[in-house]
Each structure stands twice: as structure tokens, then as C-alpha cells.
Amino acid sequence: MTPFLPVVFAAFAALAWHDLRKAFLLFVAALPVYIIRFPVAGIPTTALEVLFVILFAAWMFKREKRLIDIKGWGWLLLAWLIVATVSLFVSPDFRAAAGVWKAYFIEPILFFLIANDLMRAQKDRDAVVGALACSALAVSGMAIAQHWTGWGVPPPFNGVPVPPATEAEFRSTSFYGFPNAVGLFLAPLAPFFLRKKPLHLAAFFASVAAIALAQSEGALIGLAAGVGVYLLCFKKTRLPAVLAGAVAVVALLLLPTRALVIEKLTLNDWSGRVRKEMWVEASQMLKDHAVLGAGLSGYPIVFDTYHKARHIEIFQYPHQLVLNFWSELGLAGVIAFFLLIGRYFQTAGRLLRDNPVWAAMLIASMTALLVHGLVDVPYFKNDLSMLFWLLLAFASSALAEARRVDAQSKN
């Protein structure tokens, strides 16, 4: 641990004790700091986890003693926790699984409770979006700067081929070690920046630029789907959105890039072929582990026996949303995930009448995440698991506020 980190943690603790809400916003803005890793008493941890422990402790002491309204979500949280705990003991690597269980399940669920408690009004959620915009600008700014300077881009994404490869692309990675992390973080956030405020608009366009410079094609398609769904939610933008989409499709199919577009969409480029081979082998593995999967962090170990295409490395996850959850959490985990998603969209649908802009942003954000997840891993990362549960908290807290308003109007 570098000497300045304890100072940062102490300052954050002081802020959390003095002003819990500001500390919460700062934590949200600091989601990418999970990349700062170090051991504590021999246990691997991240700067984000330390900040969360501080935030949680301050929240337990400082919070107002009131009931947190998560009506309709409690049993889903319990199911998610039970599934993750079972998968912890299924895993062939208990130590690694325990780290995943703590960072991707326990802490995000606690964060969901904190977020619901502190985001009781729309102004609170808007403030959180502002914090996310600052984070998005930092990540995007770094990616854009890398495009011009090349600074901090690791191989093989820096344009220098790594033997035996003879060619290499330049792809911005921002603060992360790989370019797709840029799109995984920014694509679900960008729909929340579709507002007239300068900070939000700057964050939106910077996010689009950063995703493009990272050449994260899945994220671009996911974001396009999210923005399209957002525009379809409003009568005045519905027809223009359909026409613009039709023009874009026709243009892509008629331009000289038609062959390249079809190759990408059908997953017949190198990246797509790698994924399809991986999915076939992962599916074969899951035939033998259909109920329990491989357990938390168990995929690389269990998958090795089924991995015949040795020209492809063994990744940490299968890079496909359903296969990711199935291998990590078993069949029950897939069901629990889709129940959470179903509850989320049901909640967003109920908000369309009273809070249509916010509801449209919720729908668009999750659409971007799910579409991108068809070819990637949109949950199993420290920042992404926190972000996922923050999206759920955005939905649940907005509906809880609507219930309070309705109850007050009836009294």
C-alpha cells in the first residue's frame, strides 16, 4: 500500500462522519478505484472495498433509524444471497470464491440498502447521476487522452504486436488493463446523461467517444440499443427514432463497409469466432454441471477439461451473460438474475406515468447493459457489480418515493 492511501482513507472517513451523503456521492464517483489493489493482513483487497467498509460503518452509526422501503425486493435479495453462498461452497477454489462472494455479492447488496436509504427523493438520485457523470468524464478523458498520446496503454492494445502475432491494434484502455472495461462501465451510464445540463451532455458525448476509441463494439451496439429504447419511450421522439434507425441500417448495408458490418454482427471476425468457440465448449461443460455450475471463480478450473481449442486462452468467464451466471451460480443463479431484471423492468414500467424521463433512463440503461452482456461480462467486476445494484436502487427508491407521495395524497 502506498503511503498516501491511508491519508485518503482517513480523509474519506472524516467526510463520511461529517456528511454521509457527500461521502456516498464521492464513493459513487470513485467506483473505478477498484484497480488500486493491495493486501490487508494477507487478504487481497482494493481501494474501493476499503472505501466501502468506511462508508458502511459510517452509515450504520449515522443513518436515521427508519425503515428502508424495498418492498418487493427483499425476497429477491435473499434468494440472490443464498444462491451466491451455495456457489461459494461449490467452487473448487474456496479462497478465490470467498473474495468474489464478498466483493460481488455481499458488498453490492449492502450498497443497495445504503443507496435506497440515502436516495429518498429524485433530487438525491439526480445528485448521484452527477457523481456518475464526473466518474464517466474521468474515465472518458483518460481514454481520449490515450488516443493522442498513447500513454499508459498496455500491450497488446498499444499497437505493438506481441510475438508470435505480427499485427496489433491501438485501443484506448483508460485506467483499466483492457479496452472492453471502458465500454462495460460507460455504456450503462450514458443513457442517464441524456439531459440538458452541460455536465451531463459532456459526459454523454465523452462516453461515446471513449467507447469508440476503445473499439468496444458490443458496448457501442448496447448503447445504441439503449438510446433507441429511450427515444421510443416518448411519443414526440418515437417516429424520428424509428426513421433514424431505419436510415442507419440501410446506410450500413449499402455502404462499402457492408461486408465488415455483417462480419461483426454475425460474429465472424476473430473476436466473434473466439467467443463462439468458447461458448460451445462452455455449453458442453454446463451439460455436466447444469444444476450447480462450476461455482464462484470455478469456471477456469472446471472448464480446462473441456477446453479443446488450445489456441484460445482460458478466460475467467465465458463472456456471455447467461453462460456467465450459469457457470458461476448454477441454474438457480440464472433464474434469480432474470427475476431481478424482471422486477427492475416492472418497476420502471410503473414509473412511466409519474416519472417518465427517469423511467426511460432506467429502461435504456439496463437495455444497454443486457445487449452488451450478450458478448461480454457486465457484472463480475468490482465496479460493475456495484453499478448493477445501484441501477436496481435507482428503480426501487423511485418507486418507494412514488408510494409515499400517493399515500400522502390520500391522507
C-alpha positions as CSV (number, residue, x, y, z in Angstrom):
1,M,0.0,0.0,0.0
2,T,1.4,3.4,-1.0
3,P,1.8,5.9,1.9
4,F,-0.8,8.3,0.6
5,L,-3.6,5.8,0.7
6,P,-4.1,5.8,4.5
7,V,-4.3,9.6,4.3
8,V,-7.0,9.3,1.6
9,F,-8.9,6.7,3.6
10,A,-8.7,8.8,6.8
11,A,-10.0,11.9,4.9
12,F,-12.9,9.8,3.5
13,A,-13.7,8.6,7.0
14,A,-13.8,12.1,8.3
15,L,-16.1,13.2,5.4
16,A,-18.4,10.2,6.0
17,W,-18.7,11.1,9.7
18,H,-19.3,14.8,8.9
19,D,-21.5,14.4,5.9
20,L,-22.7,10.9,5.0
21,R,-24.5,12.0,1.8
22,K,-21.4,13.7,0.4
23,A,-19.3,10.6,1.2
24,F,-21.9,8.4,-0.6
25,L,-21.6,10.6,-3.7
26,L,-17.9,10.5,-3.6
27,F,-17.9,6.8,-3.3
28,V,-20.1,6.5,-6.4
29,A,-17.8,8.8,-8.3
30,A,-14.8,6.7,-7.2
31,L,-16.1,3.3,-8.5
32,P,-13.1,2.8,-10.9
33,V,-10.6,3.0,-8.0
34,Y,-11.0,-0.8,-7.6
35,I,-8.0,-1.0,-9.9
36,I,-5.8,0.0,-6.9
37,R,-5.1,-3.3,-5.2
38,F,-3.1,-4.3,-2.1
39,P,-3.2,-6.9,0.7
40,V,-4.6,-6.2,4.2
41,A,-3.3,-8.8,6.7
42,G,-2.5,-11.0,3.8
43,I,-6.0,-10.8,2.3
44,P,-6.2,-9.2,-1.2
45,T,-8.4,-6.1,-1.3
46,T,-9.0,-2.9,-3.3
47,A,-9.2,0.8,-2.5
48,L,-12.9,0.6,-3.4
49,E,-13.5,-2.1,-0.8
50,V,-11.8,-0.1,1.9
51,L,-13.9,3.0,1.0
52,F,-17.0,0.9,1.1
53,V,-16.2,-0.5,4.6
54,I,-15.7,3.1,5.8
55,L,-19.0,4.2,4.2
56,F,-20.9,1.2,5.6
57,A,-19.6,1.8,9.1
58,A,-20.4,5.5,9.0
59,W,-23.9,4.7,7.6
60,M,-24.6,2.2,10.4
61,F,-23.7,4.8,13.0
62,K,-25.1,7.9,11.3
63,R,-28.2,6.8,9.5
64,E,-31.6,7.9,10.6
65,K,-33.4,5.0,12.3
66,R,-36.1,4.4,9.8
67,L,-37.4,1.5,7.8
68,I,-35.8,1.2,4.3
69,D,-38.6,0.7,1.8
70,I,-37.5,-2.1,-0.5
71,K,-41.0,-3.6,-0.9
72,G,-40.9,-6.4,-3.5
73,W,-37.1,-6.7,-3.4
74,G,-36.4,-8.4,-0.1
75,W,-37.1,-11.9,-1.1
76,L,-35.0,-11.4,-4.3
77,L,-32.1,-10.2,-2.3
78,L,-32.4,-13.2,0.0
79,A,-32.5,-15.6,-3.0
80,W,-29.5,-13.9,-4.6
81,L,-27.5,-14.2,-1.4
82,I,-28.5,-17.9,-0.9
83,V,-27.5,-18.8,-4.4
84,A,-24.2,-17.0,-4.1
85,T,-23.5,-18.7,-0.8
86,V,-24.2,-22.1,-2.1
87,S,-21.9,-21.4,-5.1
88,L,-19.2,-20.4,-2.7
89,F,-19.1,-23.9,-1.3
90,V,-19.5,-25.5,-4.8
91,S,-16.3,-23.8,-6.0
92,P,-13.1,-25.8,-6.4
93,D,-11.1,-22.8,-5.2
94,F,-12.7,-21.6,-1.9
95,R,-10.2,-18.8,-1.3
96,A,-10.8,-17.2,-4.7
97,A,-14.6,-17.8,-4.4
98,A,-14.7,-16.1,-1.0
99,G,-13.2,-13.0,-2.5
100,V,-15.8,-13.0,-5.2
101,W,-18.6,-13.7,-2.8
102,K,-17.6,-10.7,-0.6
103,A,-16.8,-8.2,-3.4
104,Y,-19.5,-9.1,-6.0
105,F,-22.4,-10.2,-3.8
106,I,-22.2,-9.2,-0.1
107,E,-20.9,-5.6,-0.5
108,P,-23.2,-4.7,-3.5
109,I,-26.3,-5.9,-1.6
110,L,-25.3,-3.8,1.4
111,F,-24.6,-0.9,-1.1
112,F,-28.1,-1.4,-2.4
113,L,-29.5,-0.9,1.1
114,I,-27.4,2.2,1.7
115,A,-28.4,3.7,-1.7
116,N,-32.1,3.1,-1.0
117,D,-31.8,4.7,2.4
118,L,-30.0,7.8,1.1
119,M,-31.9,8.3,-2.2
120,R,-35.3,9.1,-0.9
121,A,-36.1,11.9,-3.3
122,Q,-35.5,12.5,-7.0
123,K,-33.0,15.2,-6.2
124,D,-30.9,12.6,-4.4
125,R,-30.9,10.4,-7.4
126,D,-30.1,13.3,-9.7
127,A,-27.1,14.1,-7.4
128,V,-25.9,10.5,-7.8
129,V,-26.1,10.9,-11.6
130,G,-24.0,14.0,-11.3
131,A,-21.4,11.9,-9.4
132,L,-21.5,9.2,-12.1
133,A,-21.1,11.9,-14.7
134,C,-17.9,13.1,-13.0
135,S,-16.6,9.5,-13.0
136,A,-17.6,9.0,-16.6
137,L,-15.7,12.1,-17.6
138,A,-12.6,11.0,-15.8
139,V,-12.6,7.5,-17.4
140,S,-13.5,9.0,-20.8
141,G,-11.0,11.8,-20.6
142,M,-8.2,9.3,-19.9
143,A,-9.3,7.2,-22.9
144,I,-9.4,10.2,-25.2
145,A,-6.0,11.4,-24.0
146,Q,-4.5,8.0,-24.7
147,H,-5.7,8.2,-28.3
148,W,-3.5,11.2,-28.8
149,T,-0.6,10.3,-26.5
150,G,-0.5,6.5,-26.3
151,W,0.3,7.0,-22.6
152,G,-0.5,4.1,-20.3
153,V,-1.9,1.7,-22.9
154,P,-0.6,-1.8,-22.1
155,P,0.3,-4.4,-24.8
156,P,-1.2,-5.8,-26.9
157,F,-3.5,-2.8,-27.2
158,N,-0.8,-0.2,-27.7
159,G,-0.3,-1.0,-31.4
160,V,2.9,-3.0,-30.8
161,P,2.4,-6.7,-31.8
162,V,3.3,-9.3,-29.1
163,P,5.1,-12.3,-30.7
164,P,4.0,-14.6,-32.3
165,A,1.4,-12.1,-33.5
166,T,2.6,-9.8,-36.3
167,E,-0.2,-7.2,-36.1
168,A,-1.8,-5.2,-33.3
169,E,-4.5,-2.6,-33.0
170,F,-4.3,0.5,-30.8
171,R,-7.3,0.6,-28.4
172,S,-7.7,3.0,-25.5
173,T,-8.0,1.3,-22.2
174,S,-8.3,4.4,-19.9
175,F,-7.3,3.4,-16.3
176,Y,-8.1,-0.2,-16.9
177,G,-5.9,-3.0,-18.2
178,F,-8.1,-3.9,-21.2
179,P,-10.3,-1.8,-23.5
180,N,-13.7,-3.6,-23.1
181,A,-13.7,-2.4,-19.4
182,V,-14.2,1.1,-20.8
183,G,-17.4,0.1,-22.6
184,L,-18.6,-2.1,-19.7
185,F,-18.5,0.8,-17.3
186,L,-19.7,3.7,-19.6
187,A,-22.4,2.1,-21.8
188,P,-25.0,1.6,-18.9
189,L,-24.2,5.1,-17.6
190,A,-24.6,7.1,-20.8
191,P,-28.4,7.0,-21.0
192,F,-28.6,8.8,-17.7
193,F,-26.6,11.7,-19.2
194,L,-29.3,12.4,-21.9
195,R,-30.2,15.7,-20.2
196,K,-29.8,19.4,-21.0
197,K,-27.3,20.1,-18.2
198,P,-23.7,20.8,-19.6
199,L,-22.1,18.3,-17.2
200,H,-24.4,15.5,-18.3
201,L,-24.1,16.3,-22.0
202,A,-20.3,16.5,-21.8
203,A,-20.3,13.1,-20.0
204,F,-22.6,11.5,-22.7
205,F,-20.5,12.6,-25.7
206,A,-17.2,11.9,-23.9
207,S,-18.5,8.4,-23.1
208,V,-19.5,7.7,-26.7
209,A,-16.1,8.9,-27.9
210,A,-14.2,6.8,-25.3
211,I,-16.2,3.7,-26.2
212,A,-15.4,4.2,-29.8
213,L,-11.7,4.8,-29.1
214,A,-11.7,1.6,-27.1
215,Q,-13.2,-0.1,-30.1
216,S,-15.7,-1.8,-27.8
217,E,-18.2,-2.8,-30.4
218,G,-20.5,-4.7,-28.1
219,A,-20.7,-1.6,-25.9
220,L,-21.5,0.7,-28.9
221,I,-24.3,-1.7,-30.0
222,G,-25.6,-1.9,-26.5
223,L,-25.5,1.9,-26.1
224,A,-27.2,2.4,-29.5
225,A,-30.0,0.0,-28.4
226,G,-30.3,1.8,-25.1
227,V,-30.6,5.3,-26.7
228,G,-33.0,3.9,-29.2
229,V,-35.3,2.4,-26.5
230,Y,-35.0,5.7,-24.6
231,L,-36.3,7.6,-27.7
232,L,-39.1,5.1,-28.2
233,C,-40.4,5.8,-24.7
234,F,-41.7,9.3,-25.8
235,K,-44.4,10.0,-28.3
236,K,-42.6,13.0,-29.8
237,T,-39.3,11.1,-30.5
238,R,-40.8,7.7,-31.4
239,L,-41.2,8.3,-35.1
240,P,-37.9,10.2,-35.6
241,A,-36.1,7.3,-33.7
242,V,-37.7,4.7,-36.0
243,L,-36.8,6.6,-39.1
244,A,-33.2,7.3,-37.9
245,G,-32.8,3.7,-37.1
246,A,-34.1,2.6,-40.5
247,V,-31.8,5.0,-42.3
248,A,-28.8,3.8,-40.2
249,V,-29.5,0.2,-41.0
250,V,-29.9,0.9,-44.8
251,A,-26.7,3.0,-44.8
252,L,-24.7,0.3,-43.1
253,L,-25.9,-2.3,-45.5
254,L,-25.3,-0.1,-48.6
255,L,-22.0,1.5,-47.8
256,P,-18.7,-0.2,-48.7
257,T,-18.4,-1.3,-45.1
258,R,-21.4,-3.7,-45.6
259,A,-19.2,-6.8,-45.5
260,L,-17.4,-5.7,-42.4
261,V,-20.7,-4.8,-40.6
262,I,-22.2,-8.2,-41.4
263,E,-19.0,-9.9,-40.3
264,K,-19.1,-8.2,-37.0
265,L,-22.8,-8.7,-36.4
266,T,-22.6,-12.4,-37.3
267,L,-19.5,-12.8,-35.0
268,N,-17.4,-14.0,-37.9
269,D,-14.4,-11.7,-37.1
270,W,-11.6,-13.0,-35.0
271,S,-13.1,-11.8,-31.7
272,G,-16.5,-13.3,-32.6
273,R,-15.1,-16.6,-33.6
274,V,-13.2,-16.9,-30.4
275,R,-16.4,-16.2,-28.5
276,K,-18.4,-18.8,-30.4
277,E,-15.8,-21.5,-29.8
278,M,-15.7,-20.6,-26.2
279,W,-19.5,-20.7,-25.9
280,V,-19.6,-24.1,-27.5
281,E,-17.1,-25.6,-25.0
282,A,-18.7,-23.8,-22.1
283,S,-22.1,-25.2,-23.0
284,Q,-20.5,-28.7,-23.1
285,M,-19.2,-28.1,-19.6
286,L,-22.6,-27.0,-18.4
287,K,-24.2,-30.1,-19.6
288,D,-22.2,-31.9,-16.9
289,H,-22.7,-29.2,-14.3
290,A,-26.2,-28.0,-15.3
291,V,-27.6,-27.5,-11.8
292,L,-24.7,-26.0,-9.7
293,G,-22.4,-24.7,-12.4
294,A,-18.7,-24.5,-11.7
295,G,-19.1,-22.4,-8.5
296,L,-17.8,-18.9,-7.8
297,S,-14.5,-18.3,-9.6
298,G,-14.5,-22.0,-10.6
299,Y,-15.0,-21.7,-14.3
300,P,-11.3,-21.6,-15.4
301,I,-10.6,-24.7,-13.3
302,V,-13.6,-26.8,-14.3
303,F,-13.6,-25.6,-17.9
304,D,-10.0,-26.7,-18.5
305,T,-11.0,-30.3,-19.0
306,Y,-13.5,-29.3,-21.8
307,H,-11.2,-26.8,-23.5
308,K,-10.0,-28.3,-26.8
309,A,-9.3,-25.1,-28.8
310,R,-6.0,-24.6,-27.1
311,H,-5.1,-21.7,-29.4
312,I,-7.6,-19.7,-27.3
313,E,-6.7,-18.8,-23.7
314,I,-8.9,-19.8,-20.8
315,F,-10.7,-16.6,-19.7
316,Q,-12.2,-16.0,-16.3
317,Y,-15.7,-16.1,-17.6
318,P,-17.5,-17.4,-20.8
319,H,-18.2,-13.8,-22.0
320,Q,-21.9,-14.3,-22.4
321,L,-24.4,-13.1,-19.9
322,V,-26.4,-16.3,-19.4
323,L,-23.3,-18.6,-19.5
324,N,-21.5,-16.3,-17.1
325,F,-24.2,-16.6,-14.4
326,W,-24.9,-20.2,-15.1
327,S,-21.2,-21.2,-14.7
328,E,-20.8,-19.1,-11.5
329,L,-24.1,-19.5,-9.8
330,G,-25.8,-22.5,-11.4
331,L,-29.2,-22.7,-12.9
332,A,-30.8,-21.1,-9.8
333,G,-28.5,-18.1,-10.3
334,V,-29.7,-17.6,-13.9
335,I,-33.3,-17.7,-12.6
336,A,-32.5,-15.3,-9.8
337,F,-30.8,-12.9,-12.1
338,F,-33.8,-12.8,-14.5
339,L,-36.2,-12.4,-11.6
340,L,-34.2,-9.3,-10.6
341,I,-34.2,-8.0,-14.1
342,G,-38.0,-8.7,-14.4
343,R,-38.6,-6.8,-11.2
344,Y,-36.5,-3.9,-12.4
345,F,-38.4,-3.5,-15.7
346,Q,-41.7,-4.0,-13.9
347,T,-40.7,-1.1,-11.6
348,A,-39.6,1.1,-14.5
349,G,-42.8,0.4,-16.2
350,R,-44.8,1.5,-13.2
351,L,-42.8,4.8,-13.1
352,L,-43.5,5.7,-16.7
353,R,-46.7,7.6,-15.8
354,D,-45.4,9.6,-12.9
355,N,-41.7,10.0,-13.7
356,P,-41.4,9.2,-17.4
357,V,-37.9,10.6,-18.1
358,W,-36.4,8.7,-15.2
359,A,-38.2,5.6,-16.1
360,A,-37.0,5.9,-19.7
361,M,-33.4,6.3,-18.5
362,L,-33.8,3.2,-16.3
363,I,-35.1,1.1,-19.2
364,A,-32.4,2.4,-21.6
365,S,-29.5,1.8,-19.1
366,M,-30.5,-1.8,-18.4
367,T,-31.1,-2.4,-22.1
368,A,-27.5,-1.2,-22.9
369,L,-26.1,-3.5,-20.2
370,L,-28.1,-6.6,-21.3
371,V,-27.3,-6.1,-25.0
372,H,-23.6,-5.7,-24.3
373,G,-23.8,-8.7,-22.0
374,L,-24.7,-10.9,-24.9
375,V,-21.0,-10.9,-25.8
376,D,-19.2,-9.8,-22.6
377,V,-19.2,-9.9,-18.7
378,P,-21.3,-6.9,-17.5
379,Y,-21.5,-8.0,-13.8
380,F,-18.4,-9.8,-12.5
381,K,-16.1,-6.9,-11.7
382,N,-15.9,-4.7,-8.6
383,D,-17.2,-1.6,-10.2
384,L,-19.8,-3.3,-12.4
385,S,-21.4,-5.3,-9.6
386,M,-21.8,-2.1,-7.5
387,L,-23.1,-0.3,-10.6
388,F,-25.7,-3.0,-11.3
389,W,-27.1,-2.8,-7.8
390,L,-27.1,1.0,-8.0
391,L,-29.3,0.7,-11.0
392,L,-31.7,-1.5,-9.1
393,A,-31.6,1.0,-6.2
394,F,-32.4,3.8,-8.7
395,A,-35.6,1.9,-9.6
396,S,-36.6,0.7,-6.2
397,S,-36.0,4.1,-4.5
398,A,-38.0,5.9,-7.2
399,L,-41.0,3.6,-6.7
400,A,-40.7,3.9,-2.9
401,E,-40.9,7.7,-3.3
402,A,-43.9,7.4,-5.6
403,R,-45.7,5.2,-3.0
404,R,-45.0,7.8,-0.3
405,V,-46.4,10.6,-2.5
406,D,-49.5,8.5,-3.2
407,A,-50.0,7.7,0.5
408,Q,-49.7,11.4,1.4
409,S,-52.1,12.5,-1.2
410,K,-54.7,10.1,0.1
411,N,-54.4,11.4,3.7
